[in-house]
Amino acid sequence: MKLKGIVEDVDRHGNVRLYYRVKGKPKVRLREKPGTAAFVREYECAEQGIPYGKAAPTPAKPPVARSFRWLCEQYYRRAASTVSEDTMARRRRVLDDICALHGDKPFELMERRHVTALRDGKLETPGAANNLVKAVSALFAWAIEVGEARTNPCQGIKRLKSGDGFHSWTLDEIAAFEARHPPGSTARRALAIFLFTGLRLSDAAILGRQHITDGWIRIRPKKTGKSSGVEVNLPILPELDAELSHVPAGQLTFLVTEYGKPFAIKGLGNKMRDWCDEAGLPQCSAHGLRKAGAAIAAENGATSDQLKAIFGWTTSQQADLYTRAAQRKKLAEVGAELLKRPEVKNTNVPPNVPLLSVT
């Protein structure tokens, strides 16, 4: 990034510090990570003499027509109603960082090798690298749909292996949580909701009596509400019904705080974190229960389409991960029998003599 007035200063411990230093203006320490949109905003504040974080810098000049930044601003404005606010916010953070480096370049010249180079700049964090490709792919998919672009430069780019992500609960861990949190407690009710509905935090936080009809849960997941609009319909299993029976008659939302108020999404996640810690399960989380439920259903014979219906997935990609894992486990269980050694039929072999020593 060619930004004027940026100087480096190495302290006595060998740490490199960046400053904005221009003659006639105050020297300002720059703390954001270079190459990010936040760093550019901090630089602009320093350049204009505005305390960073206290006020926004004056708007930058209009984006260059048909530039990558121009396309992003079109996307933010025109596609806002097609995805959830959280999804758009995540994509915007990624795309703004790219704009900080390449915003004025024509988006129509972006090729797969360019996206791959951007991705490979985040190899140390595979999850972030994959999110970059997903954000750019979503941008160009929209651009193609509205006639602004002809091709998607992300087509054919493979995802990096990023591990298993959230830890999937084991049956022993579920039992340990239940042993710590008795039936009727809010913690136990949360466990039952996550495990027997597969709902995400954003949906579990609002689940209530308004979503129950004739023993069925009917809810439109927040994450896909604007994109696919798919509705999840699930029967209430006996284990979940037993926990919901403890909800006071006048309480609309099933999970509430100690003050009787519905949880915020982050608040419910933090509370689940506390409940897991109390049960001695620091590795477990709310999302891990969603994964555990999918694995249990797949191992019990659920098909890819059935998993999609349960968990609100609109494609088979995620569902197939669980069905393939379950099939491999069953195949290994049956195939392991083939590892057994055949019985030795040579009766001339002396007793207690190793088989390999026989000549």
N, C-alpha and C positions, 0 to 999 in steps of 0.2 A: 504494500500500500504506500503510495507516494503522498504522504501528508507532511506539509511543511511545519517546521518548528518542533519536531519530536527529537529528543535527545535521550541518550542512555546514560545512566549513572550506576556504577557498581559500588555497593557498600562494602564495609570491612569483612562481611561474611561471604562475599562473592555473589550476592544476589543482585540481579539486574533490575533496575527501576527505570521506568519511562516517565519523562516529563514533557510538558508543553512549555517551550521557552522561546519567546520572541521578544526582541528588543522593544522596550516601551510598554510591555504587558507583564502582568504578574506570572511568576513561574508556578505551574500547576502540575501536581502529581497525577498521572494517569494509571488507574488501578484495574481497569477492565482488561480482558484478554485481547491482545492484538488480533486483528482479522475478523472480529465479530461486529455485529451491528451495534452492540452496547458500547464497544470501544469507539466507534465512529461518533455515536451520540455524545459520549464523554468528551471527545476531542472537539466537537462542534461547540459544546458548552464552554470549554476552556478558551476556544478561539474568540467567542463572543463575550467572554467575561461573565458568564452565567454560572452560578454554583451548580454542579452536577447533582441531579436528583431533586433540586429545589424548584426548577422551572425548565420547561422544554425550550430548546433552541428555536430560533426563527425557522420557519419552513424552508427546506432546501428548494433549489430551483426545480421547476417541473421536470419530470423524467424525459430523457431522450425518447422520441417516438420510436416505437417498435423495439425498444431495448428490453433487457431482461427485467429491469426495475419497472418499466412501463407495464409489462405483462403481469407482473406480480400485483401491482396496484389495481389493475383491471380485475384480477382474480379475487383480491380481497373484497372489492366492492360488489362485484356482480355475482360471485359464487357464495356469498356469506350465508344465504338462506338454504344452501344445498347440503351443508354439513353442520354438525353441532359447533357451538362456540368454542368448546375445549379443543376439538379437532382442528379448527381453523387457527386457533391461537398457537397450537403446537407447530403446525405447518408454517405459520408466519414467522415464528422465531428462526426456523431453519432457513427459510427463503430470504429473510432480512440479512442473515449472515452472509449468504451468497451475494446479495446485492451490494454489501459493503465492499466486496472485492471485484465483482464483475457486473455491477448493476447497469452500467452504460453500454455494455456490449449488446449487439443485436441477438435477440433470443433465437431467431431463426437459424443462426449459425451454430447453435449448441448441438454437439454430437455426443454419441455414447461415450467416446473417449474422454470428453470433457467432464461428464458426470462421473465416470469411473475415477478420474483424477481427484475430483472433489471428495468422492467416497473414500478413496485410499488415503486421503489426508486425515482420516479419523479411524485408521486401522486399530489403534490402541483401544478404541471404544466401539466394538462392532455394532452394538445396538444403535448408537448415534449415527454410525455410518449408514446403516440400513434405513434409519428414519430420514436421512437426507435424500436417499434415492426415492423413498416413498413420497416425500413432499414434492420433489421435482416431477415425479411421474404423475401425481395428482394434478399439479399445475398444468402440465401439457395435455393430459387427458381432457381437462376442462377446455383448454384452448382449442383442441381439435373439435370438440363438441360444438363450440360456438363459432367455428370457422376462422379462428385466428392463427392456427398452426396446422400443418399437414402431417407431421410425424412426431412421435414421442421418443426423445433421445434415450429414455430409460429402458426401452424395450430390449429384452435379452440380457439385462444386467442381473446377475445372480446375487442373492443375499449372502452376506457373510455369516458364518456360524457364530452365534452369539451366546451359546450355552442354553441352558433350560429356563433362564429367567427366574420367575418366582418359584420358590420351592413348593412342590406338590405334597400335600399332607399325606401321611401314611395312616393306616387304620389305627396303629398304636398311638399316633399323635392325636387323632380324633378322640380316642378313648381317654387320653391324658387330659385333654381339654374338658371333656364331660365330667371327669372325676373331680376337677377343680371347681367347675361351675355347675351347680345343681339345676335340675329341671325347674322351670318357672323363672329363672334369672334372665336378665336382658342378654347376658353373654351367651347363655345356652340357646336362647331364641335366635340370636344372630347367627350362631353356628348352624342351626337348623335351616334358616332362610338361605344362607350361602350354599350349604351342602345340598339341599333338596330342591332348590330352584335354579342354581347356576347363575343367579343375577350378579351383575357388577355392583360395585359400591354405589354408583350414582343411582341405580334403580332400587337397591336394597334400602337405601336411606329414605325413600319416599313410599315404599310398599305399605299398603294399608287396606282397610276394609273396602275402600272404593274400587280396589282391584280384584275383589273376590265376587264371583257369581256362580251359584250352584256348585260349590266345591271346586271351582277352577280359578286359577290365577290368570288374569288377562292384563298384560302390560306392554306398552310400546317402549322398548329400550331407548334411553336418552341418546346413547352414542350413535345409533343408526336411525333415529327418529326422522331426521331431515333427509338422509341419503336414500335408504331403502324403504323406510316406513314400515318395516316388518313388525308384526305383533307377535309376542310370545304368549302361548296358551299352554298352561300346565295344570294337571290335576294336583290337588293338595294331598301329599302322601300322609299316611297315619302318623309318622314321626313328627312331621311338621305341624300337622293338625293338633297334636298333643301340646306342643309348645305355644301355638297361637291361642289355645284355649285359656292360657293364663293372662292374656291381654285384657285389661279392665274394659268393661262394656263401653265406657265413654271415650276410650282412646282410639282415635282414627288411625294414626300411623303406628305400625307394629313395634318399631324401634325408636325409643325416645331417650333423652338424657335424664339425668337424675332430677332435673328441674321440670320434667314433663314436656320438653320441647323436642321436636324432630331433630335428628342429627343433621349437621351439614355433611357434605360428602367427605371432606378431609377430616372432620371431627369423628365420623364413624370409623374411618380408617385408623386414626390415632387411637381411638378407644379399643378397637380390635387388637391393635398392637399391645396395648396395656393388658388386655385379657389374656393374650398369648404369653406375655412375659410372666404373668401371675401363674400360669400353668407350666412354666418352665419350658416354653416353646419359642425361643427367640428367632428361630429360623422360619416360623410359620407366619402367614399373613392372610388377609381376607381373600385376595386374588388366588392364593394357593389352594383355597377350598374350591374355587371354581374349576381349577385344573384337576383337583382330586375327584370331583364329581364327574367330570368328563371321562377320566381314566376308569373310574368304577363302572360307569355306564357302558363304556366300550368293552371292558373285560366281561361284563355281564351279557354281551351280545348286541349292544346297540349299533345300528348301522350309521353310516355317514349322514344320511338324510334325517334319521332320528336325532342325532346329535345337533344338527343344524336347527331342527325345530325346537329342541330344548334350550339351546344356548343363544338362539337368535342370530346365528351366523348366516350370511347370505351366499357364501361360497363354500366349496367343499375343502378348501385348503387346510383350514384349522381342524376341521372334523376328521379329515383323513390322517392327520398326525396321530390322533388317539386310536383310530381303528387299526392303523398299521401297527402301532405299538402293541395293542392288545393281541393282534393276530400273531405277531412275532413271539409274544410271551407264550401263547398257546402252542404254537409250533415247536418252541424250544422245550416245553413241558413234555410233549409227545416224543419229540426227537431225542430227548435225553435218554430215553429207554434204549436207543440204539448204541449208546456209549458203553453199555454193560458188556463185559467180556463173556464170550461164549464159554459154556462149561467144558472143562478138560475131560476128554473121553479116553485118554491114554491111561489105562489102569496100571501100567508098569512104572509110572512115575512114583518114586518113593515119597512118603508123606513128608511135609514140612520142607520140601526142596523147592526153591523158587522156580517158576515156570521157565524163565529165561536161561536158567543154568542147565536145562536138560539138553543133551546132545543126541 
